[in-house]
Amino acid sequence: MANVTVRNINDDVIACLKTQAKANHRSLEGEIRHLLERQVLRHTRLEDFRERTASLGALDADRLQTDSVLLLREDRDR
C-alpha cells in the first residue's frame, strides 16, 4: 500500500475528525482512511449508475414516453 502525507490541515477539521474517529472506535488514521475509501467508492458507484441508466435510457430513446402522472390518474380512475 502507498503512503500519503497531507500538510496544513485546518485544526478545526482535525478536531472534528478526532471526534468522529473516537465515536466510531477508530484511530484518526483509520477514520481518514475510511472516509477516503467511502468517498472514492461512492463516486465510482455513482459513475457506474450513471453509465447504466444512460444505456438503459438509450434502449427506449425512439419511443414516446407517457407522463407518469397521467398513468397514475388513469389507474386511480379505474
N, C-alpha and C positions, 0 to 999 in steps of 0.2 A: 504494500500500500504506500501511497505517496504522503508526504508531509506538506502542510501549507502553513505559512505564517501570515497572520493578518495584523497589521500595526495600526495604531491610532484609532482604536475603537472608543467611542464615547463612553465615559464612566457610567452614565445612566443606563446605557444598553447592557453593559457588563453586569450591573446590579440586577437588572431585570432578568437577564439570562441565569444568573446565580440563583435567583428566587425560583425561577421555573425549574431549574435543574434540581434544586432541593425538593420541590413539590413532586417531581417525577422520579425521585430517588436515583438521580444520575449525577455524575460529575459535571462540571462546567464543560469540559471537553466532550463528554458523552452527549450532553444536551445540544451543543453546537453541531456535532456530527449528526445527531438525529434530525435536527431542523434542516440541515443542508440536504440530507438524503430524502427527507419527506418532500421538500420543495422541488428538487430535481425530478423525483419520480412522479410527482403530481403534474408537473409541466409535461413530462413525457406522456403520461396517460391522457392529458388534455389534448396534446397534439395528435395522438393516436385516435382519440374520439372524433376530433375534427376531420381527420382524413377519412374515417369510416363513414361519418354522416354525409360528407361530401360525395363519397362514392355511392352511397345509398340514394342520395338525392338525385344523382345523375341518372339512376335507373328509371326514374319517373319524370325526367325533365320534359319530355314531349307530351305528357298527359296533363290535362286540365285538372286542377285540384279544387275540391269543394271546400268552402269555408266551414270549419268545424262547428261554428255557431249555428249555421243552417242545419247541419246534421243533427245536432243536439235538439234543436227546436222540433225538427221533424220526428225524432224519436219520442219526445215528450208528448207530442200531439196524438200519438197512437193510442 
